[in-house]
């Protein structure tokens, strides 16, 4: 396939070398004269293991050509790898905008469709605003924009290019997605088609998670130092738990955490660190957890509902434990806001009086009630709050729709547990 790579930093050079190695005909654009001469001779101005050899091989075979001008009129797929450096805490999209505008101008003049595949890290809101502006300015242009984030690390970038965790194509029409995925057909990875927003946020999320892991390990390391513990040995043992610690466990978005262990142990570790001037991150985790409860309360409050049916009160499915349950906190806050809460939980086998006591509520005021029948809890409820799945969930949702009750899926379970009920979430199609 004919490919043009615009922007030859780490991402652009590795992308160009990788595509050329896979047999594509690649034109790579570099405006700096000195760098261009080096690249045309098969040399590399970056230090990256194995990169110079791939570049030299590509130039010698004729599959890789370097130039200082972009020919946007050519029928190629354009991979945009220009830098989006940080500026005052935000990504600078000026270089990306300049390249995209050139493509829109070329398309408007030629009447031909152009495919812009963005490898640069981007903010989806800013990218959409650039798209909107250029579409209005060049109304006759036909430019299809897709986001194809990279997951490369300096020093191992060549290996990472050929062994990615997955290949993502965000946005673009079906034809564009097919074309982009075909350029990676020789790379054995799972391939996903998502929205532009999903692709951009996924890239940002991966790096944010890496940064969070580093900060967490450093805070634990500092705490170990204070108490004379070998930090490397401790974290090596920590990492051996691939069931919970280093795994997909706990990485499904839902509601706040609770229970008898997580909150108190996190608080204790945070306090232990705080007495030694440490653990800023751990303290922030507790605040983040509480803020999620407040956000949901505000969302329900804005709906002007007088009564909600809360389906779930124990801290997790399959448990009868109310200790530090985030749903107890949610219900308590709602009742204090003047919203009546009808509770049904097939896992809970306690007494109504215990529920009232947990919420500092007088059973006579009717603000908090425990039901042992799901449909009785639903009667007269203007809102339905779904915490976890239960045996009557589908029937309850059918009834809720008939009585026009608003549904709050705070556990984010409807899209993955039911075939006929869904909430708007990221739509992902996997392609092998």
FISE-67869 format. One record per residue (C-alpha): residue in one letter; x, y, z negated. Coordinates in steps of 0.1 Angstrom, whole numbers. Each point is the difference from the previous one (the first is absolute). Layout:
REC res     X     Y     Z
REC   A     X     Y     Z
...
END
This chain:
REC res     X     Y     Z
REC   X     0     0     0
REC   X    11    36     6
REC   X     5    17   -33
REC   X    13    35   -10
REC   X    13     6   -34
REC   X    -1    37   -11
REC   X    22     9   -30
REC   X    32   -19    -7
REC   X     6     0   -37
REC   X     1   -33   -19
REC   X   -35   -10    10
REC   X     3    10    36
REC   X    34   -16     7
REC   X   -10   -32   -16
REC   X   -33    -1    18
REC   X    17     7    33
REC   X    26   -26    -5
REC   X   -25   -26   -13
REC   X   -24     5    30
REC   X    29    -2    25
REC   X    12   -32   -17
REC   X   -34   -15     5
REC   X     1     6    37
REC   X   -19    33     4
REC   X    14    28    21
REC   X     6    29   -24
REC   X     7    36     6
REC   X    12    17   -31
REC   X     1    38    -4
REC   X    28    19   -17
REC   X     4    38     4
REC   X    34     3   -17
REC   X    26    -1    27
REC   X    28   -15   -22
REC   X   -22   -27   -13
REC   X   -14    -7    34
REC   X    35    -6    14
REC   X     8   -24   -28
REC   X   -32   -19     6
REC   X     4    -2    37
REC   X    34   -16    -5
REC   X   -15   -26   -23
REC   X    12    17   -32
REC   X   -21     8   -31
REC   X     2    31   -21
REC   X   -18   -17   -29
REC   X    14   -26   -24
REC   X   -24   -29     2
REC   X    11   -37    -1
REC   X    -4   -15    35
REC   X   -15    31    16
REC   X    30    10    22
REC   X     3   -35    14
REC   X   -37    -1    10
REC   X     2    35    16
REC   X    31    -9    20
REC   X   -16   -32    12
REC   X   -31    19    10
REC   X    20    26    20
REC   X    21   -27    17
REC   X   -30   -21    10
REC   X   -19    30    13
REC   X   -30    -5   -23
REC   X     9    31   -20
REC   X     6    35    14
REC   X     6    32   -18
REC   X   -10    34    12
REC   X    -5    36   -13
REC   X   -34     6    16
REC   X   -33   -16    -5
REC   X   -19    -8    32
REC   X   -36     0   -13
REC   X   -13    -4    35
REC   X    14   -36     2
REC   X   -25   -28    -7
REC   X    16   -12   -32
REC   X    -9    -7   -36
REC   X    15    28   -21
REC   X    13   -10   -35
REC   X     3    32   -20
REC   X    27    -3   -27
REC   X     7    37    -7
REC   X     8     9   -36
REC   X   -27    12   -24
REC   X    23    12   -28
REC   X   -13    10   -34
REC   X    -5    37    -4
REC   X   -12    13   -34
REC   X   -15   -33    -8
REC   X   -18    -5    34
REC   X     9   -16    32
REC   X    11    24    28
REC   X   -21   -10    31
REC   X    14    28    23
REC   X    22   -22    20
REC   X   -28   -26     4
REC   X   -24    27    11
REC   X    24    13    26
REC   X     4   -34    17
REC   X   -37    -7    -1
REC   X    -8    34    15
REC   X    24    -7    29
REC   X   -18   -33     6
REC   X   -34    18     1
REC   X    13    26    24
REC   X    14   -27    23
REC   X   -33   -20    -1
REC   X   -21    31     7
REC   X    22     9    31
REC   X     1   -36    13
REC   X   -34   -13   -10
REC   X    17   -32   -12
REC   X    -5   -17   -33
REC   X    30     1   -24
REC   X     6   -23   -29
REC   X    18    15   -30
REC   X    11   -25   -27
REC   X    11    17   -31
REC   X    27   -18   -20
REC   X     7    31   -21
REC   X   -13     1   -35
REC   X   -31    22     1
REC   X   -28    15   -21
REC   X   -33   -12    16
REC   X   -19    32    -8
REC   X    27    21    17
REC   X     3   -23    29
REC   X   -38     1     5
REC   X     1    38    -1
REC   X    27     1    26
REC   X   -20   -23    22
REC   X   -31    21    -3
REC   X    19    32     7
REC   X    17   -15    31
REC   X   -32   -16    13
REC   X   -18    34    -2
REC   X    29    18    16
REC   X     5   -25    28
REC   X   -35   -13     6
REC   X     8   -19    32
REC   X    30   -18   -15
REC   X    -3   -38    -6
REC   X    24    -8   -28
REC   X    -6   -31   -21
REC   X    18     3   -34
REC   X     9   -31   -21
REC   X    20    -4   -31
REC   X    25   -28    -2
REC   X    19     4   -33
REC   X    35   -15    -4
REC   X    12   -18   -31
REC   X    38     4     4
REC   X    26     4   -26
REC   X    34    16     7
REC   X    28   -26     0
REC   X   -24   -28     9
REC   X   -21    18    27
REC   X     8   -24    28
REC   X   -10   -31   -20
REC   X   -31    19   -12
REC   X   -10     9    36
REC   X     0   -36    11
REC   X   -15   -14   -33
REC   X   -26    25   -11
REC   X   -25    -8   -28
REC   X   -28     7    25
REC   X    -6    20    32
REC   X   -26    27    -3
REC   X   -18    19    28
REC   X   -22    28   -13
REC   X   -26    17    22
REC   X     0     3    38
REC   X   -25   -18    22
REC   X    -1   -37     6
REC   X    23     2    30
REC   X    26    20   -18
REC   X     0   -23   -30
REC   X     5   -30    23
REC   X    29    17    18
REC   X    17    10   -32
REC   X    -4   -35   -15
REC   X    14   -16    32
REC   X    33    19    -4
REC   X     5   -20   -32
REC   X   -11   -34    13
REC   X    34   -15    -4
REC   X     1    10   -37
REC   X   -16   -27   -23
REC   X   -21    21   -23
REC   X   -37     4    -9
REC   X   -14    28    21
REC   X   -28    23   -12
REC   X   -23    24    17
REC   X   -11    28   -23
REC   X   -10    36     0
REC   X    25    29     3
REC   X    -8     8   -36
REC   X     7   -35   -12
REC   X    33    -3    19
REC   X    13    33   -13
REC   X   -11    -5   -36
REC   X    14   -36     1
REC   X    35    14     8
REC   X    -2    26   -27
REC   X   -13   -25   -25
REC   X    28   -25     7
REC   X    27    26    -7
REC   X   -20    14   -30
REC   X    -1   -36   -15
REC   X    37    -5     6
REC   X     7    33   -18
REC   X   -24   -10   -28
REC   X    18   -33    -5
REC   X    34    17    -2
REC   X   -13    25   -25
REC   X   -16   -28   -21
REC   X    32   -21     0
REC   X    20    31   -10
REC   X   -23     8   -28
REC   X     2   -35   -13
REC   X    37     1     5
REC   X     3    31   -21
REC   X   -21   -16   -28
REC   X    22   -30     1
REC   X    31    21    -4
REC   X   -14    16   -31
REC   X    -6   -34   -16
REC   X    32   -16    12
REC   X   -17   -23    25
REC   X    16   -11    33
REC   X   -23    18    24
REC   X    11   -20    31
REC   X    -5   -33   -18
REC   X   -34    10   -12
REC   X   -12    12    34
REC   X    14   -31    16
REC   X   -22   -21   -23
REC   X   -29    24     6
REC   X     3    -6    38
REC   X    -2   -37    -3
REC   X   -37     3    -7
REC   X   -13    -1    35
REC   X   -34   -10   -12
REC   X    -9    34   -15
REC   X    30    24    -2
REC   X    13    -2    36
REC   X   -30   -11    20
REC   X   -33    13    14
REC   X   -16    -4   -34
REC   X   -16    32   -14
REC   X     4    17    34
REC   X   -36     0    10
REC   X   -16    34    -4
REC   X   -30     0   -24
REC   X    -8    16   -33
REC   X    21     9   -30
REC   X    18   -27   -19
REC   X    -9   -10   -35
REC   X    -1   -30   -24
REC   X    18    -8   -32
REC   X    35    -1    15
REC   X     8    24    28
REC   X   -10    33   -16
REC   X    14    -6   -34
REC   X    33   -15    13
REC   X     5    28    25
REC   X    -8    26   -28
REC   X    25   -17   -23
REC   X    28    -1    26
REC   X    -8    36     9
REC   X     2    11   -36
REC   X    32   -20    -5
REC   X    16    18    29
REC   X   -14    34    -9
REC   X    16    -1   -35
REC   X    33    -3    19
REC   X    -9    27    26
REC   X    -8   -25    27
REC   X   -29   -15    20
REC   X   -16    28    19
REC   X   -14   -24    26
REC   X   -15   -24   -25
REC   X   -19    28   -18
REC   X   -13    12    34
REC   X   -15   -35     6
REC   X   -22     4   -30
REC   X   -12    34    12
REC   X    -6   -13    35
REC   X   -22   -28   -14
REC   X   -21    24   -21
REC   X    -3    24    29
REC   X   -16   -27    22
REC   X   -28    -5   -26
REC   X    -6    37    -1
REC   X    -1     2    38
REC   X   -27   -27     2
REC   X   -20    17   -27
REC   X     0    33    19
REC   X   -10   -17    32
REC   X   -30   -16   -16
REC   X    -8    32   -18
REC   X     0    20    32
REC   X   -27   -24    14
REC   X   -25    14   -26
REC   X   -11   -35    -9
REC   X   -17    -4   -34
REC   X     5   -38    -4
REC   X    26   -24    14
REC   X     1   -38    -1
REC   X    35   -10    -9
REC   X     7   -36    11
REC   X    30    -9   -21
REC   X    13    10   -34
REC   X    27   -25   -11
REC   X    34    10    11
REC   X     3   -25    28
REC   X   -20   -28    17
REC   X    -2   -33   -19
REC   X     8    16   -34
REC   X   -24     9   -29
REC   X    24    25   -14
REC   X   -10    37    -5
REC   X    33    11   -15
REC   X    13    31    18
REC   X   -23    -7    29
REC   X     1    29    25
REC   X   -37    -6     6
REC   X    -8     6   -36
REC   X    18    33     3
REC   X   -19     7    32
REC   X   -34    -7   -15
REC   X     8    19   -31
REC   X     9    31    20
REC   X   -31    -3    22
REC   X   -22    -3   -30
REC   X    16    31   -15
REC   X    -8    18    33
REC   X   -36    -8    -6
REC   X    -2   -29    25
REC   X   -18   -31   -12
REC   X    20   -32     6
REC   X   -16   -34     5
REC   X    26   -27    -4
REC   X     0   -35    14
REC   X    30   -23     0
REC   X    -4   -38     4
REC   X    33    -5   -17
REC   X   -10    18   -32
REC   X   -17   -21   -27
REC   X     0    25   -29
REC   X   -29    19   -16
REC   X   -17    32    11
REC   X    11    16   -33
REC   X    36    -6     7
REC   X    -4    19    33
REC   X   -17    29   -17
REC   X    28     1   -27
REC   X    27     0    27
REC   X   -16    31    15
REC   X    -7    19   -32
REC   X   -36    -2    11
REC   X   -32    -4   -20
REC   X   -20   -28    16
REC   X   -31    21    -5
REC   X    12    29    23
REC   X    -2   -23    31
REC   X    33    14    14
REC   X    18   -34     0
REC   X   -19   -33     4
REC   X    12   -35     5
REC   X   -21   -23    23
REC   X     2   -37     5
REC   X   -19     2    33
REC   X    17    18    29
REC   X   -32    12    16
REC   X   -13    14   -33
REC   X    32    20    -2
REC   X    -6    13    35
REC   X   -36    12    -6
REC   X    -2    38     0
REC   X    37     4     6
REC   X     9    26    25
REC   X    35   -13     3
REC   X    17   -34     1
REC   X    36    -2   -13
REC   X    17   -32    12
REC   X    29   -11   -21
REC   X     6   -36    10
REC   X   -17   -27    19
REC   X   -28   -21   -16
REC   X   -25   -27    12
REC   X   -29    24     7
REC   X    20    27    16
REC   X   -14    -3    36
REC   X   -36    -1   -14
REC   X     7    29   -22
REC   X    13    21    28
REC   X   -29    -9    22
REC   X   -24    12   -27
REC   X    21    31    -6
REC   X    -2    10    37
REC   X   -38    -5     0
REC   X    -4    24   -29
REC   X    26    24    15
REC   X    24    -3   -29
REC   X    35    15     7
REC   X    27   -27    -1
REC   X    34     7   -16
REC   X    25   -28     8
REC   X    26    10   -26
REC   X    15   -35     0
REC   X     5     2    39
REC   X   -14   -35     3
REC   X   -29     2    25
REC   X    20     1    32
REC   X    21   -31    -9
REC   X   -26   -21   -18
REC   X   -32     4    21
REC   X    -6    -4    36
REC   X   -32    21     2
REC   X    10    28   -23
REC   X    29    24     5
REC   X    13    33   -10
REC   X    22    23    22
REC   X    36   -11    -4
REC   X    30    -5    23
REC   X    -9   -23    29
REC   X    29   -23     8
REC   X     2   -24    28
REC   X    29   -25    -1
REC   X    17   -11    32
REC   X    25   -29     0
END
